[in-house]
Amino acid sequence: MKERAYISAFLSLAVPAIIENSLQSLVGFVAVSFISKIDLEEVAAVGVANAIHPMSLILKF
């Protein structure tokens, strides 16, 4: 029974994190697709920003 409680607690933390990570990736993809209509340098800048943003979230903690 204890194992079931651990699995439930794990899933209650993991599922929102998975959803948030997926949505953040989707936002990055949409940003790149919009910017790709402008120029290649802007796409590179958005790609760098999308790579740095998750690292800044990790470093806050």
C-alpha positions in Angstrom: 0.0 0.0 0.0 2.9 2.3 0.7 4.3 1.8 -2.7 1.0 3.0 -4.2 1.1 6.2 -2.2 4.7 6.8 -3.4 3.6 6.3 -7.0 0.6 8.6 -6.6 2.8 11.3 -5.0 5.4 10.9 -7.8 2.8 11.2 -10.5 1.2 14.3 -8.8 4.5 16.0 -9.1 5.7 14.6 -12.4 2.6 15.1 -14.6 2.5 18.9 -14.2 6.2 19.2 -14.8 5.8 17.1 -18.0 3.0 19.3 -19.2 4.8 22.5 -18.4 7.9 21.3 -20.2 5.9 20.3 -23.2 4.1 23.7 -23.4 7.4 25.6 -23.0 8.8 23.6 -26.0 5.7 24.3 -28.0 6.0 28.1 -27.3 9.7 27.9 -28.4 8.7 26.1 -31.6 5.9 28.7 -32.4 8.3 31.6 -31.7 10.9 30.1 -34.1 8.2 29.5 -36.8 7.0 33.1 -36.6 10.5 34.6 -36.6 11.7 32.3 -39.5 9.7 34.5 -41.8 12.0 37.4 -41.1 15.7 36.2 -41.3 18.1 33.5 -40.4 20.0 35.6 -37.8 16.7 36.3 -35.9 16.0 32.5 -35.8 19.4 31.9 -34.3 18.8 34.6 -31.6 15.4 33.0 -30.7 17.1 29.6 -30.6 19.7 30.8 -28.2 17.1 32.5 -26.0 15.1 29.3 -26.0 18.2 27.4 -24.8 19.1 29.9 -22.1 15.6 30.4 -20.6 15.3 26.9 -19.1 18.8 27.2 -17.6 17.8 30.5 -16.0 14.9 28.8 -14.4 17.1 26.1 -13.0 19.6 28.6 -11.6 16.9 30.5 -9.7 16.6 27.6 -7.3 
